[in-house]
Amino acid sequence: MGKGKVSQGGGSLTEDDIEAMSKKWGMSVEESKKNMLQMLKDQLEKK
């Protein structure tokens, strides 16, 4: 991991990025994290 925040062209998804996405999505940070976790679980189950 590393090389800066996704929102600034880097390769790491940071808390700041999640906060920015949450605002755009109209969700709380916790809701966004739960949503991302569920999406990751769904993707892993497909394999």
PQR file with spaces between the fields and no chain letter, atoms N, CA, C, O and H, PARSE charges and radii, in Angstrom:
ATOM       1  N    MET     1       0.842   -1.179    0.000 -0.4000 1.5000
ATOM       2  CA   MET     1       0.000    0.000    0.000 -0.0000 2.0000
ATOM       3  C    MET     1       0.884    1.238    0.000  0.5500 1.7000
ATOM       4  O    MET     1       2.086    1.172    0.258 -0.5500 1.4000
ATOM       5  N    GLY     2       0.273    2.330   -0.287 -0.4000 1.5000
ATOM       6  CA   GLY     2       1.009    3.570   -0.222 -0.0000 2.0000
ATOM       7  C    GLY     2       0.868    4.410   -1.462  0.5500 1.7000
ATOM       8  O    GLY     2      -0.042    4.223   -2.270 -0.5500 1.4000
ATOM       9  H    GLY     2      -0.703    2.383   -0.497  0.4000 1.0000
ATOM      10  N    LYS     3       1.775    5.328   -1.593 -0.4000 1.5000
ATOM      11  CA   LYS     3       1.830    6.243   -2.730 -0.0000 2.0000
ATOM      12  C    LYS     3       0.669    7.218   -2.772  0.5500 1.7000
ATOM      13  O    LYS     3       0.263    7.629   -3.859 -0.5500 1.4000
ATOM      14  H    LYS     3       2.514    5.480   -0.937  0.4000 1.0000
ATOM      15  N    GLY     4       0.123    7.601   -1.638 -0.4000 1.5000
ATOM      16  CA   GLY     4      -0.874    8.659   -1.587 -0.0000 2.0000
ATOM      17  C    GLY     4      -2.316    8.203   -1.644  0.5500 1.7000
ATOM      18  O    GLY     4      -2.621    7.037   -1.896 -0.5500 1.4000
ATOM      19  H    GLY     4       0.453    7.267   -0.755  0.4000 1.0000
ATOM      20  N    LYS     5      -3.187    9.157   -1.403 -0.4000 1.5000
ATOM      21  CA   LYS     5      -4.628    8.913   -1.373 -0.0000 2.0000
ATOM      22  C    LYS     5      -5.173    8.721   -2.782  0.5500 1.7000
ATOM      23  O    LYS     5      -4.671    9.314   -3.736 -0.5500 1.4000
ATOM      24  H    LYS     5      -2.940   10.104   -1.198  0.4000 1.0000
ATOM      25  N    VAL     6      -6.195    7.894   -2.905 -0.4000 1.5000
ATOM      26  CA   VAL     6      -6.859    7.684   -4.182 -0.0000 2.0000
ATOM      27  C    VAL     6      -7.372    9.013   -4.732  0.5500 1.7000
ATOM      28  O    VAL     6      -7.246    9.284   -5.926 -0.5500 1.4000
ATOM      29  H    VAL     6      -6.603    7.412   -2.129  0.4000 1.0000
ATOM      30  N    SER     7      -7.945    9.833   -3.868 -0.4000 1.5000
ATOM      31  CA   SER     7      -8.512   11.112   -4.307 -0.0000 2.0000
ATOM      32  C    SER     7      -7.458   12.083   -4.829  0.5500 1.7000
ATOM      33  O    SER     7      -7.789   13.077   -5.475 -0.5500 1.4000
ATOM      34  H    SER     7      -8.047    9.613   -2.898  0.4000 1.0000
ATOM      35  N    GLN     8      -6.203   11.796   -4.552 -0.4000 1.5000
ATOM      36  CA   GLN     8      -5.122   12.655   -5.028 -0.0000 2.0000
ATOM      37  C    GLN     8      -4.239   11.925   -6.037  0.5500 1.7000
ATOM      38  O    GLN     8      -3.087   12.303   -6.249 -0.5500 1.4000
ATOM      39  H    GLN     8      -5.933   10.988   -4.028  0.4000 1.0000
ATOM      40  N    GLY     9      -4.787   10.876   -6.660 -0.4000 1.5000
ATOM      41  CA   GLY     9      -4.053   10.152   -7.688 -0.0000 2.0000
ATOM      42  C    GLY     9      -3.163    9.044   -7.170  0.5500 1.7000
ATOM      43  O    GLY     9      -2.401    8.453   -7.936 -0.5500 1.4000
ATOM      44  H    GLY     9      -5.723   10.569   -6.488  0.4000 1.0000
ATOM      45  N    GLY    10      -3.247    8.752   -5.887 -0.4000 1.5000
ATOM      46  CA   GLY    10      -2.426    7.700   -5.299 -0.0000 2.0000
ATOM      47  C    GLY    10      -3.102    6.348   -5.352  0.5500 1.7000
ATOM      48  O    GLY    10      -4.139    6.184   -5.996 -0.5500 1.4000
ATOM      49  H    GLY    10      -3.866    9.232   -5.265  0.4000 1.0000
ATOM      50  N    GLY    11      -2.513    5.386   -4.676 -0.4000 1.5000
ATOM      51  CA   GLY    11      -3.011    4.025   -4.726 -0.0000 2.0000
ATOM      52  C    GLY    11      -3.620    3.499   -3.444  0.5500 1.7000
ATOM      53  O    GLY    11      -3.936    2.313   -3.359 -0.5500 1.4000
ATOM      54  H    GLY    11      -1.671    5.520   -4.154  0.4000 1.0000
ATOM      55  N    SER    12      -3.793    4.350   -2.445 -0.4000 1.5000
ATOM      56  CA   SER    12      -4.321    3.890   -1.159 -0.0000 2.0000
ATOM      57  C    SER    12      -5.666    4.535   -0.864  0.5500 1.7000
ATOM      58  O    SER    12      -5.813    5.754   -0.955 -0.5500 1.4000
ATOM      59  H    SER    12      -3.536    5.314   -2.514  0.4000 1.0000
ATOM      60  N    LEU    13      -6.635    3.723   -0.515 -0.4000 1.5000
ATOM      61  CA   LEU    13      -7.941    4.225   -0.096 -0.0000 2.0000
ATOM      62  C    LEU    13      -7.831    4.575    1.382  0.5500 1.7000
ATOM      63  O    LEU    13      -7.629    3.695    2.219 -0.5500 1.4000
ATOM      64  H    LEU    13      -6.516    2.732   -0.442  0.4000 1.0000
ATOM      65  N    THR    14      -7.963    5.852    1.699 -0.4000 1.5000
ATOM      66  CA   THR    14      -7.772    6.327    3.065 -0.0000 2.0000
ATOM      67  C    THR    14      -9.094    6.755    3.685  0.5500 1.7000
ATOM      68  O    THR    14     -10.123    6.816    3.012 -0.5500 1.4000
ATOM      69  H    THR    14      -8.127    6.566    1.019  0.4000 1.0000
ATOM      70  N    GLU    15      -9.048    7.046    4.956 -0.4000 1.5000
ATOM      71  CA   GLU    15     -10.225    7.528    5.672 -0.0000 2.0000
ATOM      72  C    GLU    15     -10.762    8.811    5.024  0.5500 1.7000
ATOM      73  O    GLU    15     -11.974    8.999    4.925 -0.5500 1.4000
ATOM      74  H    GLU    15      -8.213    6.997    5.503  0.4000 1.0000
ATOM      75  N    ASP    16      -9.863    9.684    4.589 -0.4000 1.5000
ATOM      76  CA   ASP    16     -10.285   10.917    3.908 -0.0000 2.0000
ATOM      77  C    ASP    16     -11.049   10.606    2.626  0.5500 1.7000
ATOM      78  O    ASP    16     -12.046   11.261    2.324 -0.5500 1.4000
ATOM      79  H    ASP    16      -8.878    9.532    4.670  0.4000 1.0000
ATOM      80  N    ASP    17     -10.589    9.612    1.871 -0.4000 1.5000
ATOM      81  CA   ASP    17     -11.278    9.212    0.644 -0.0000 2.0000
ATOM      82  C    ASP    17     -12.672    8.676    0.957  0.5500 1.7000
ATOM      83  O    ASP    17     -13.639    9.000    0.269 -0.5500 1.4000
ATOM      84  H    ASP    17      -9.779    9.079    2.116  0.4000 1.0000
ATOM      85  N    ILE    18     -12.766    7.857    1.995 -0.4000 1.5000
ATOM      86  CA   ILE    18     -14.055    7.281    2.381 -0.0000 2.0000
ATOM      87  C    ILE    18     -15.014    8.381    2.819  0.5500 1.7000
ATOM      88  O    ILE    18     -16.200    8.342    2.490 -0.5500 1.4000
ATOM      89  H    ILE    18     -11.979    7.594    2.554  0.4000 1.0000
ATOM      90  N    GLU    19     -14.510    9.355    3.555 -0.4000 1.5000
ATOM      91  CA   GLU    19     -15.350   10.480    3.971 -0.0000 2.0000
ATOM      92  C    GLU    19     -15.857   11.255    2.756  0.5500 1.7000
ATOM      93  O    GLU    19     -17.028   11.632    2.707 -0.5500 1.4000
ATOM      94  H    GLU    19     -13.547    9.387    3.822  0.4000 1.0000
ATOM      95  N    ALA    20     -14.991   11.493    1.783 -0.4000 1.5000
ATOM      96  CA   ALA    20     -15.386   12.219    0.570 -0.0000 2.0000
ATOM      97  C    ALA    20     -16.435   11.435   -0.220  0.5500 1.7000
ATOM      98  O    ALA    20     -17.417   12.007   -0.693 -0.5500 1.4000
ATOM      99  H    ALA    20     -14.040   11.186    1.822  0.4000 1.0000
ATOM     100  N    MET    21     -16.224   10.127   -0.360 -0.4000 1.5000
ATOM     101  CA   MET    21     -17.194    9.292   -1.078 -0.0000 2.0000
ATOM     102  C    MET    21     -18.530    9.265   -0.354  0.5500 1.7000
ATOM     103  O    MET    21     -19.587    9.313   -0.984 -0.5500 1.4000
ATOM     104  H    MET    21     -15.426    9.662    0.024  0.4000 1.0000
ATOM     105  N    SER    22     -18.483    9.187    0.962 -0.4000 1.5000
ATOM     106  CA   SER    22     -19.707    9.147    1.757 -0.0000 2.0000
ATOM     107  C    SER    22     -20.553   10.388    1.513  0.5500 1.7000
ATOM     108  O    SER    22     -21.771   10.299    1.358 -0.5500 1.4000
ATOM     109  H    SER    22     -17.625    9.148    1.474  0.4000 1.0000
ATOM     110  N    LYS    23     -19.910   11.528    1.481 -0.4000 1.5000
ATOM     111  CA   LYS    23     -20.630   12.783    1.219 -0.0000 2.0000
ATOM     112  C    LYS    23     -21.274   12.750   -0.163  0.5500 1.7000
ATOM     113  O    LYS    23     -22.431   13.140   -0.321 -0.5500 1.4000
ATOM     114  H    LYS    23     -18.921   11.601    1.607  0.4000 1.0000
ATOM     115  N    LYS    24     -20.526   12.286   -1.164 -0.4000 1.5000
ATOM     116  CA   LYS    24     -21.051   12.218   -2.532 -0.0000 2.0000
ATOM     117  C    LYS    24     -22.205   11.230   -2.638  0.5500 1.7000
ATOM     118  O    LYS    24     -23.154   11.458   -3.389 -0.5500 1.4000
ATOM     119  H    LYS    24     -19.586   11.969   -1.036  0.4000 1.0000
ATOM     120  N    TRP    25     -22.125   10.134   -1.888 -0.4000 1.5000
ATOM     121  CA   TRP    25     -23.152    9.103   -1.926 -0.0000 2.0000
ATOM     122  C    TRP    25     -24.346    9.435   -1.033  0.5500 1.7000
ATOM     123  O    TRP    25     -25.380    8.772   -1.114 -0.5500 1.4000
ATOM     124  H    TRP    25     -21.354    9.949   -1.278  0.4000 1.0000
ATOM     125  N    GLY    26     -24.214   10.453   -0.181 -0.4000 1.5000
ATOM     126  CA   GLY    26     -25.283   10.803    0.754 -0.0000 2.0000
ATOM     127  C    GLY    26     -25.429    9.779    1.868  0.5500 1.7000
ATOM     128  O    GLY    26     -26.538    9.505    2.327 -0.5500 1.4000
ATOM     129  H    GLY    26     -23.374   10.992   -0.114  0.4000 1.0000
ATOM     130  N    MET    27     -24.308    9.214    2.301 -0.4000 1.5000
ATOM     131  CA   MET    27     -24.298    8.181    3.334 -0.0000 2.0000
ATOM     132  C    MET    27     -23.360    8.604    4.457  0.5500 1.7000
ATOM     133  O    MET    27     -22.501    9.468    4.281 -0.5500 1.4000
ATOM     134  H    MET    27     -23.407    9.436    1.928  0.4000 1.0000
ATOM     135  N    SER    28     -23.545    7.973    5.616 -0.4000 1.5000
ATOM     136  CA   SER    28     -22.585    8.189    6.696 -0.0000 2.0000
ATOM     137  C    SER    28     -21.326    7.381    6.377  0.5500 1.7000
ATOM     138  O    SER    28     -21.348    6.479    5.540 -0.5500 1.4000
ATOM     139  H    SER    28     -24.242    7.272    5.759  0.4000 1.0000
ATOM     140  N    VAL    29     -20.246    7.714    7.048 -0.4000 1.5000
ATOM     141  CA   VAL    29     -18.995    6.978    6.845 -0.0000 2.0000
ATOM     142  C    VAL    29     -19.198    5.510    7.212  0.5500 1.7000
ATOM     143  O    VAL    29     -18.726    4.620    6.505 -0.5500 1.4000
ATOM     144  H    VAL    29     -20.228    8.447    7.729  0.4000 1.0000
ATOM     145  N    GLU    30     -19.896    5.260    8.308 -0.4000 1.5000
ATOM     146  CA   GLU    30     -20.128    3.872    8.731 -0.0000 2.0000
ATOM     147  C    GLU    30     -20.959    3.114    7.695  0.5500 1.7000
ATOM     148  O    GLU    30     -20.657    1.962    7.386 -0.5500 1.4000
ATOM     149  H    GLU    30     -20.280    5.983    8.883  0.4000 1.0000
ATOM     150  N    GLU    31     -21.999    3.751    7.157 -0.4000 1.5000
ATOM     151  CA   GLU    31     -22.814    3.109    6.121 -0.0000 2.0000
ATOM     152  C    GLU    31     -21.966    2.793    4.891  0.5500 1.7000
ATOM     153  O    GLU    31     -22.095    1.720    4.301 -0.5500 1.4000
ATOM     154  H    GLU    31     -22.244    4.687    7.408  0.4000 1.0000
ATOM     155  N    SER    32     -21.112    3.717    4.512 -0.4000 1.5000
ATOM     156  CA   SER    32     -20.246    3.515    3.349 -0.0000 2.0000
ATOM     157  C    SER    32     -19.295    2.347    3.567  0.5500 1.7000
ATOM     158  O    SER    32     -19.102    1.521    2.675 -0.5500 1.4000
ATOM     159  H    SER    32     -21.008    4.588    4.991  0.4000 1.0000
ATOM     160  N    LYS    33     -18.704    2.280    4.751 -0.4000 1.5000
ATOM     161  CA   LYS    33     -17.780    1.184    5.055 -0.0000 2.0000
ATOM     162  C    LYS    33     -18.501   -0.156    5.041  0.5500 1.7000
ATOM     163  O    LYS    33     -17.977   -1.140    4.519 -0.5500 1.4000
ATOM     164  H    LYS    33     -18.861    2.951    5.476  0.4000 1.0000
ATOM     165  N    LYS    34     -19.707   -0.200    5.616 -0.4000 1.5000
ATOM     166  CA   LYS    34     -20.486   -1.443    5.605 -0.0000 2.0000
ATOM     167  C    LYS    34     -20.834   -1.838    4.178  0.5500 1.7000
ATOM     168  O    LYS    34     -20.773   -3.016    3.823 -0.5500 1.4000
ATOM     169  H    LYS    34     -20.133    0.600    6.040  0.4000 1.0000
ATOM     170  N    ASN    35     -21.200   -0.853    3.356 -0.4000 1.5000
ATOM     171  CA   ASN    35     -21.524   -1.104    1.959 -0.0000 2.0000
ATOM     172  C    ASN    35     -20.308   -1.651    1.216  0.5500 1.7000
ATOM     173  O    ASN    35     -20.424   -2.625    0.472 -0.5500 1.4000
ATOM     174  H    ASN    35     -21.250    0.103    3.644  0.4000 1.0000
ATOM     175  N    MET    36     -19.148   -1.035    1.411 -0.4000 1.5000
ATOM     176  CA   MET    36     -17.921   -1.504    0.751 -0.0000 2.0000
ATOM     177  C    MET    36     -17.551   -2.906    1.215  0.5500 1.7000
ATOM     178  O    MET    36     -17.143   -3.741    0.409 -0.5500 1.4000
ATOM     179  H    MET    36     -19.054   -0.244    2.016  0.4000 1.0000
ATOM     180  N    LEU    37     -17.691   -3.165    2.510 -0.4000 1.5000
ATOM     181  CA   LEU    37     -17.378   -4.491    3.045 -0.0000 2.0000
ATOM     182  C    LEU    37     -18.277   -5.549    2.415  0.5500 1.7000
ATOM     183  O    LEU    37     -17.806   -6.619    2.030 -0.5500 1.4000
ATOM     184  H    LEU    37     -18.022   -2.486    3.165  0.4000 1.0000
ATOM     185  N    GLN    38     -19.568   -5.252    2.310 -0.4000 1.5000
ATOM     186  CA   GLN    38     -20.499   -6.208    1.719 -0.0000 2.0000
ATOM     187  C    GLN    38     -20.175   -6.450    0.249  0.5500 1.7000
ATOM     188  O    GLN    38     -20.241   -7.584   -0.224 -0.5500 1.4000
ATOM     189  H    GLN    38     -19.951   -4.382    2.622  0.4000 1.0000
ATOM     190  N    MET    39     -19.828   -5.395   -0.470 -0.4000 1.5000
ATOM     191  CA   MET    39     -19.464   -5.555   -1.883 -0.0000 2.0000
ATOM     192  C    MET    39     -18.221   -6.425   -2.028  0.5500 1.7000
ATOM     193  O    MET    39     -18.156   -7.265   -2.925 -0.5500 1.4000
ATOM     194  H    MET    39     -19.774   -4.473   -0.085  0.4000 1.0000
ATOM     195  N    LEU    40     -17.234   -6.233   -1.153 -0.4000 1.5000
ATOM     196  CA   LEU    40     -16.025   -7.063   -1.195 -0.0000 2.0000
ATOM     197  C    LEU    40     -16.344   -8.520   -0.876  0.5500 1.7000
ATOM     198  O    LEU    40     -15.839   -9.425   -1.540 -0.5500 1.4000
ATOM     199  H    LEU    40     -17.286   -5.550   -0.423  0.4000 1.0000
ATOM     200  N    LYS    41     -17.179   -8.750    0.133 -0.4000 1.5000
ATOM     201  CA   LYS    41     -17.573  -10.120    0.484 -0.0000 2.0000
ATOM     202  C    LYS    41     -18.282  -10.784   -0.688  0.5500 1.7000
ATOM     203  O    LYS    41     -18.016  -11.944   -1.005 -0.5500 1.4000
ATOM     204  H    LYS    41     -17.590   -8.014    0.672  0.4000 1.0000
ATOM     205  N    ASP    42     -19.192  -10.041   -1.336 -0.4000 1.5000
ATOM     206  CA   ASP    42     -19.916  -10.585   -2.486 -0.0000 2.0000
ATOM     207  C    ASP    42     -18.956  -10.963   -3.605  0.5500 1.7000
ATOM     208  O    ASP    42     -19.120  -12.010   -4.231 -0.5500 1.4000
ATOM     209  H    ASP    42     -19.408   -9.100   -1.079  0.4000 1.0000
ATOM     210  N    GLN    43     -17.964  -10.134   -3.863 -0.4000 1.5000
ATOM     211  CA   GLN    43     -16.990  -10.418   -4.914 -0.0000 2.0000
ATOM     212  C    GLN    43     -16.158  -11.651   -4.577  0.5500 1.7000
ATOM     213  O    GLN    43     -15.882  -12.472   -5.452 -0.5500 1.4000
ATOM     214  H    GLN    43     -17.830   -9.284   -3.354  0.4000 1.0000
ATOM     215  N    LEU    44     -15.761  -11.784   -3.319 -0.4000 1.5000
ATOM     216  CA   LEU    44     -14.948  -12.931   -2.914 -0.0000 2.0000
ATOM     217  C    LEU    44     -15.738  -14.232   -2.970  0.5500 1.7000
ATOM     218  O    LEU    44     -15.174  -15.286   -3.265 -0.5500 1.4000
ATOM     219  H    LEU    44     -15.986  -11.117   -2.608  0.4000 1.0000
ATOM     220  N    GLU    45     -17.031  -14.170   -2.690 -0.4000 1.5000
ATOM     221  CA   GLU    45     -17.862  -15.373   -2.744 -0.0000 2.0000
ATOM     222  C    GLU    45     -18.020  -15.882   -4.169  0.5500 1.7000
ATOM     223  O    GLU    45     -18.239  -17.076   -4.374 -0.5500 1.4000
ATOM     224  H    GLU    45     -17.489  -13.314   -2.450  0.4000 1.0000
ATOM     225  N    LYS    46     -17.915  -15.002   -5.150 -0.4000 1.5000
ATOM     226  CA   LYS    46     -18.072  -15.388   -6.550 -0.0000 2.0000
ATOM     227  C    LYS    46     -16.910  -16.231   -7.043  0.5500 1.7000
ATOM     228  O    LYS    46     -17.052  -16.959   -8.026 -0.5500 1.4000
ATOM     229  H    LYS    46     -17.737  -14.032   -4.983  0.4000 1.0000
ATOM     230  N    LYS    47     -15.760  -16.147   -6.380 -0.4000 1.5000
ATOM     231  CA   LYS    47     -14.560  -16.859   -6.845 -0.0000 2.0000
ATOM     232  C    LYS    47     -14.518  -18.275   -6.388  0.5500 1.7000
ATOM     233  O    LYS    47     -13.572  -18.997   -6.701 -0.5500 1.4000
ATOM     234  H    LYS    47     -15.645  -15.556   -5.582  0.4000 1.0000
